[in-house]
Amino acid sequence: MGKRKYRELGEGTKRKISQSLKNQPKSEEHKRAISKSMKEYWKTIPSKQEEENVS
């Protein structure tokens, strides 16, 4: 297999890569890093405000 010449991948190649990366175990350190970054991310998303009934 040679070096890629283009950024775009075919659908079949994308599917093969996706399948090969599924169900791989993550280390505890990696899980903590994911958790920390997701917590930081969700702090930046505002809560949905309650809509007032206007009649």
N, C-alpha and C positions, 0 to 999 in steps of 0.2 A: 504494500500500500504506500502510495506516495504522499507528499505534502499537498494540502489543499491549495488550489489556485484561486478559488472564489469563496466568498463568505456564505452564500446561499447553499443550503443542503436540500437534497431531494426528500420527498415525503417518506420514502422507504428507509432512507438513512436516518432521518429524524426518529422514526418509529423504533429502529434497531437500537439507537442510542438511548432512547427513553426506556425501553425494556431492560437494557443492560444495567441501568442505574437504579432501577426499582428494587425495593426490598434489601438494600444494603444497610447493614447496621451502622448506627452513628454512635460515636464515643460519648460518654457522659459529659465530657468537656464541651463537645460540639453541641449537644442538646442544651447545655446551660447558655452557651453563646447565642444560639437561636432564640431561646426564651428571653434572654436579656434584650436582644435587638427588637424582638416583636413587642415587648413591653414598652420600649422607648418609642417605637413606631406608633403604637396605639395611643400614646400620650399626645401625639400631634393631631389626632383626628378628633374633632369636636363631637360632643354628644348631640343627638337629634333633639331639637327643642320641641316641647309640647305645643301643638297647634291650638290656638284659642278659638272657641266657637264664636263666630261673628254672625249674628242673625239680623 
